[in-house]
Amino acid sequence: MANKGKVYLVGAGPGDPELITVKGKRLLLGCEAVVYDRLVPLELVVTLPLKVQRYYVGKSAGKHSLPQDKINDLLVDLVGKGLKVVRLKGGDPLMFGRGGEEALYLKNKGIPFEIVPGITAGAAGSAYAGIPITHRSTSVFTIFVTAHEADGKQDKQVPWDWLGKVRNGSIVGYMGVKQLPSVVDKLIAGGMKPTTAAALIERGTTGMQRTIRGELQYLPTLAKDADVQPPSLFVIGDTVALADELSWFGKGFLSGNKVMVTRPASQAQAMYEELRSYGAEVLPLPTISITEHVDIKQWKELKTIFKSAQNRSDNNGDHWLVFTSENGVSYFFQQLREGGYDYRSIGNFSIAAVGTGTARALQEMDLPADFIPTEATTKTLAKELSKRIAGKDSRVIRVRGNLGDDTVERSLEAVKAQVIPLQVYRTSTAVWDDGMKALLRENPPDVITFTSGSTVNGLLEMLGKERALQLTKKAVVAAIGPVTAQIAEVAGIEVNVIAETYSVAGLVEAIVNNTKEKA
């Protein structure tokens, strides 16, 4: 069989994970291996199916996790195994990203490839700062330039003296923080007015974006005083002044806050988006992973129960489906379909959901919950549902994972219900690749969120108790509810925020309110 391996050089965009192109996202979701850089939005990687092979090859100033020749070899090796590979690069692959070099290497090796453009930081970062890089009658052209080679090279390739004569246009410079004093001196020496409007944009399009503006002659001093760090770019030209009127980004209540999400990536997308809507920089660092578990023996037993429930004339008591997590909902109905059943199989079942999140997952399948306890805990669910079904000779399918206790089962059995526990998923401690480890190392969180006791235990197991406690002491710790908070506090983690409504939306709301109170 012919080798079907291929490499897709995909631009991930400048930082905001929602700025990847539709084609880039489609290829990413369909790939078998991803090789990604440091400035790629990590959310794009962690939300991929667990079966996708991940390789972090990030580079920062003066530090390479993998040299370029080794990256080239890795691509060749993966394609040689017949894999569909996405080479995910920050911004646009061919804009100062060495995408051309990698494409040439693949071409010389006879390896098929495609190039999928991405939104480059120079365009997106400027737009998020409210700076049009072209504007009728003010800037009729834009020059993109790398400042990385301004110092330390004998043969200068960027004609700074010529650029100093530029008028009626904009200059956008990449990788120029360290070289900024030299660049500004050369531009002014070449004839550019010292009073020309200029800006520095740090970590553009992310929740940590900062924009520093002033006259060109003062830009290096402003950068030093503000301690501007890479990745940053500079914009020089008269349109910078338009930011006074066009600035729009970075005004959310959580802007400038790094929020660590420990929730499993497979179910965290809504939380990521909700946090970003308030301006937060999301650190997608799940401490647990969820995988499917199929209990063949129990599904065979359910056939009899389904038939019993469908026999309306049979005086066989109530039938209930009890869900205590969104994962349970997802995997139960997936396995129901794969087992050859449909919704008619559960047509005569009443449905219980532990809380609003689980109920919402059911509602998305057009199945409203018949019962939701007054408090979103398994203890309250067990107590209140037991009262409801007492004396009715009920049969209950208790959908669950591998963790947690048997509170629901014991309470229902105490009122003579027949309880069939059905495990449909497994929770285990997550495994972080080098990119995820680098994200935490380089971005200590301001807020750490826990959406279950297992996310707490996952962090403790991954980092070790001493390091986990050190990390949490330097951040605001937010828990989805009192049960999760109690598990954290027993482990020695001080919880600062507890959601009043035990849901992801309630947790985000509590974090926002806490930030407002401190402002």
Secondary structure as UniProt FT lines:
FT   STRAND          6..11
FT   HELIX           17..19
FT   HELIX           22..29
FT   STRAND          33..36
FT   TURN            38..39
FT   HELIX           43..46
FT   TURN            50..51
FT   STRAND          53..56
FT   STRAND          59..60
FT   TURN            61..62
FT   STRAND          63..64
FT   HELIX           68..80
FT   TURN            81..82
FT   STRAND          84..89
FT   TURN            93..94
FT   HELIX           99..108
FT   TURN            109..110
FT   STRAND          113..116
FT   HELIX           121..128
FT   TURN            129..130
FT   TURN            136..138
FT   STRAND          142..146
FT   TURN            148..149
FT   HELIX           160..163
FT   TURN            164..165
FT   STRAND          170..174
FT   TURN            177..179
FT   HELIX           180..189
FT   TURN            190..191
FT   TURN            194..195
FT   STRAND          197..202
FT   TURN            204..205
FT   TURN            207..208
FT   STRAND          210..215
FT   HELIX           216..218
FT   HELIX           219..225
FT   TURN            226..227
FT   STRAND          232..236
FT   HELIX           238..242
FT   HELIX           243..246
FT   TURN            253..256
FT   STRAND          258..261
FT   HELIX           265..267
FT   HELIX           269..277
FT   TURN            278..279
FT   STRAND          281..284
FT   STRAND          288..292
FT   HELIX           296..310
FT   TURN            312..313
FT   STRAND          319..323
FT   HELIX           326..338
FT   TURN            339..340
FT   HELIX           343..346
FT   TURN            347..348
FT   STRAND          350..353
FT   HELIX           356..363
FT   TURN            364..366
FT   HELIX           378..389
FT   TURN            390..391
FT   STRAND          395..400
FT   HELIX           407..414
FT   TURN            415..416
FT   STRAND          418..423
FT   STRAND          425..429
FT   HELIX           434..442
FT   STRAND          447..450
FT   HELIX           453..463
FT   HELIX           465..473
FT   STRAND          476..479
FT   HELIX           482..490
FT   TURN            491..492
FT   STRAND          497..498
FT   HELIX           504..518
//
